[in-house]
Structure formats: C-alpha cells, structure tokens
Amino acid sequence: MKVCRIICLNLFFLILIVHASARTCEERLESLENAVQSLIENQRSIVTENINPDPMVKGSDRCPYLEKESKLWKRKLEDMEKSLTESNRRIHELETRVSELEFSTQQESRWSTGDRIQSTITPSRGGAAFSAYVSTFETDLSKDHIIKFDSIVSNVGSHYNQHSGVFTAPEQGVYVFSWNLYCTVGGYIHSQLVVNSNVVGAMYTSAQGAGSIRSTTCIIVVQVNAGDVVYVRTHPTQSPSSNLYSHQDWRSYFSGWKVY
C-alpha cells in the first residue's frame, strides 16, 4: 500500500513538472503521454524492488489501487487531450479571422490614401502620338487662322506644340490625323489640315438651320517626312461665320499618331 502511494505521488509530481515545462499545448500533451507510458512500464519493476513477491499472490492483489489509479489518470489524460484538440481548433479559427481582418484593413488603408494602380506606357523608339483640345469656351476665328488646341491630353514624344498648334513629325512614315470643330447655331466654319504648305484635308462644319451647336469630324491618313509640320487652320479666303466653341462635355480637338 505504501508503495502504491509512492508511485501515485511520483506520478502526480512528474505530471506537474511536465505540465509546467511544456511551452505549447502540443508539447504538453506529448510530454504527458510519454510520462504516463514511462510510469506504466516501470511500475512492475518498482513494486518488485520494494516488495517481496509471493508467487502464490497475483500482481493485482499486491497493489490493489495501482490499476484503479492508472485508469483514473488515463481518463484525465483523455479529457485533457480532448480539451487541447478543441483549443487548437478555436485557435485556428481565430488565426484565420485575424488574417482576414488584416487583409481588409490593408485594402481600406490603401484606398483611403488614394493609392491607385497606374499604368506606365513606355513609347517605342521613334513613336509619336498626341491629342489636344481647345480649353476656352469661345474662340474668335478669322481667315487663314491656325487653331491652337492648347490643352494636351497625351503627347508621346512631345512632338506637338500647344502654343503654336503645330505638330512636327519626328520621322518619315504614315500618320493618321483627326480634328473636330464645334460652331454655333446658324454659323459655319471652313477648316483645312495642312502639311507644310500643302492642304491634305478639308472640312465644312455648319449649324445652319440647326437648333443647337453642331460639330463635324474629319480623319486623314497621310505620309509625311521627318521635320514636316502639320496643323489645322481656317480657310485662307473664306471667312467663318461662327466662332469656335469648346466645352468640357463636348470638345473641339486635334489628334494624330504614327501608324508605321
């Protein structure tokens, strides 16, 4: 009986030591299992060393409480294992939730600071493209007047001059040019696309008989040489009967780009 108490006390203190030294739930469980298994294996040897065995008496009669205590601790160990498993499940759920909240916070912070995905276009060597519009609502026109599209939308290669309204071709090739003009009710504008001094395109914009402003668009495909200048002007001999109009909802614009 004394030996049984000693064994139980050793088991109890050993469990306390293992329980205090384990750092994580998994380490604690593994240590407890190893400790119990080790004690069970050494029980018989400990009893044999301290008690003179009677060959006519069964082992269970020598220490009647040993088996009972062993079963009790096994049940406690099983309960602890279930508790640790449930704790691990809850920890996993909490970690998942924290990760989701961190991602959500990062996204909100990114958009709140105005961070946006921006594309950067790197033009190829010799590339040229531009688009510009008239920023003022009304522009006075006269004969042989170069229209200055002063607000630039894009200017790849910086070959368009918004102050003069002139595009200078960087190299020989085929280019596309497009321009659009607005005139007021009852008026009209004759305009031309000029390469150097040669007229390569013409357009007639009219709002005669209309109830509101009208516009016309013209597109020209032309081959030019390096250094050629291209611009839009009013007709050199026919005076326009309307000024030029442009608004944020409808633009008078001039665009061009090199095809090849």
N, C-alpha and C positions, 0 to 999 in steps of 0.2 A: 504493500500500500504506500509506503514511504517513497519507494522508487517511482511509483506512478505519479505521485505529486511532484517529485523532482523533474520527471520527464515533462509533465504538463507546464511546470514553471519555466523550464528551459524553452519549451515551445513558445510560451507566451512572450518571454523576453526576446527571443530570437525574432518573433514576428514584429515586435515593437521596434527593434533595431533596424530590420529590413524596411519597415514602413517609413521610418524617419529618414533613411538614407536614400530612398528612391526619389528620383527627380521628376519623373513623369508617371502618368497612370500606367502606361505600358510597362515601364521598368518595375514599378511596384508590383504589378500582377505577376510578372515573370519571376521576381525575387521571391514572392510568397509561394508560388508553385514549387520552385526549387527547394525552398526551405522545408516545406511540408514533406516533399518527396524524400529529402535527405533524412529528416527525422524518422519517417516511417521505416526507411531502410535500416536505420541504426537502432531502432527500438529493441529488437531482439538481442543484439549484441550487448546493449546497455543493461538489460534485465539479466542476461546470463552472467555478466561480470559482478553484479551486486546481489544476486540471489542464488543459493544452491538449488539447482533444479531437481525436482523429484521426477524421475522417469515415469512414475505412475500418474502424475498430475498433468493435465492439459495446460497449454500455454495461456489460454484464455482465463483459467482459474488462478494462475499466478498473479495476474494483474487485471482484475475484473473490470476496472474502469478505463483501462487503456483504449480498448476498442471503442467504447462509448465517447470518450474524449476526442478520439481521432475522427469519428463520424461527425461530431459537432463542429470541429474546426473545418472539416471538408465542406459542410453546409455553409459555414460562414464565408469560406473561400469562394464557393459558387455564387453566393449572394453578392460578394464584392466584385466578382467578375462581371455579373450582370449589370451592376451599378456602373462599373467602368465602361462597359460597352455602350450603355445609354449616354454616359457623359461624353464619350468620343463622338457619338452621333450628333449630339447637340453642339459640340464644339465645331464639327464640320459644317453644320448648318449656319452657325454664327460667322465662321470664316467666309463662307460663300456670300452671306448677306453683306458683310463688311466690304468685300471686293466689289460687289455691285454698287454699293453706296460711294465708294472711292471713285469708280469709273464715272458715275453720274455726276459727282462733284467736279471732276476734271472737265467733263463736257460743258457743264454750266459755266464754269470759270472761263473756259476757252471762248465761248460765245459772248459772255458778258464783257470781256475785254476787247471785243472787236476783232478777235483773231479769225481770219478767213483764209480759206485755201485759194491761193492766187497762182495763176499760170504765167510762166515766163516764156515769151516767144523769142527765140534767137534767130534772127533773119539769116538766110543763107548769103554767102558772098555774092555781091552784085545785086541783091534783091532790092526791090523798090515797090512801095505801096503807100497810098495816102488817102485820107478822106477829111474834108473840112467843110464847114458851113458858115453862113453869114449870121453873126451874132446879134446885129441890130434889127429892130422890127421893120424899119423902113429905110431904104437906101435910094438917094437921088441918082437917077441914071441920065446919061446923055449919049450922043453918038460916039462910036469908037471908044467906049469906056471899058477898061479892064476891070472885071468884077473881082473884088478881093474877098475871098472866103477866109475870114480871119480867125475862126475858132477851129482848132485842129482836133480831130477825133483820133486819128492814127497817122504816123508819118515815119514809116520804116525806111531807114537810110537817111532821113532828114533832107530829102530832095525837093520838098515843097516849101515855098516861102509864103507864109500867111500875110506878110506885109505887102508884098507885091502881087500876090495871087498867081505866081508863076511856078510851074513845075519844071525842073531841069533833069533830063534823062541821064542816068549815070552811065549807061552803056547801050549799045545798039541792041535792038530786039523788038518784039511785038508787044504792044501795050494796049490796054483797054482803058478808055476814059468815059466817064458818065457825069452829066450835070443835070440839075433840076432847078427850075425857077418858078416863083410864085408872083403873080400880078393881081392888081385889084380889079374890082367889078368895072366892066366897060373898057378896060385897058388891054394893051398888048405889048410884047417885047420881042424883038428880033435879036437872037444871040448866035454866036459862032464859036467853034472850037478851032484854035489857031496853033499850028506848029511852026515856029519861027515866024514867017510872014505868010504862010500858006494856010488857007481855010480848008480844013479837012472834015468839018461837020457844021451843020446849021440847024437851028430850032426856032419855031414860032410858038410863043406862049400867048394865049388870048383868053380873056374873060368877058369878051363882048357878048351881050345877051344873057350873061350868067347872073345868078342871084347872089353869088358869093365869090370869094377868091378862087382862082384856078391855077393849076401848075401843069408843066409838061416836062418830060424826061427824055433825054437823048443819050444813046450809047454808041461809041465809035471804037472800032478796032483798027489800029494803025501801026505801021512800022516806023520807028524813029531811030536816029543815030545818037551816039553819045554826045552830050552837050546841047542837044536840041531843047528848046524851051516850048512849053505847052501852056496855054491859058484860055480862059473864056472871056469874050468881050461882046459888047453890043454891036449891032450892025454899024459899019462906018458911015453909011449915008442915010439910013432910015432911023429917024428919031423914035424912041419908045414913047408910047402914050401913057405909060404907067411906071411908077417907081417899083423897085424890087422889094418884096416883103419876105420876112422870115420870122418864125415863131417857134417856141420850144416844143409845140405839138406838131408843127409842120415846118420843115427846114428847106431852105434853098441851099443846095450843096454842090460840091465838086469832088469827084473821086477818080483815082487811077491806080493801075497796078501793072507790073510787068508779067506777061504770060510766059515767055521764053526768049 
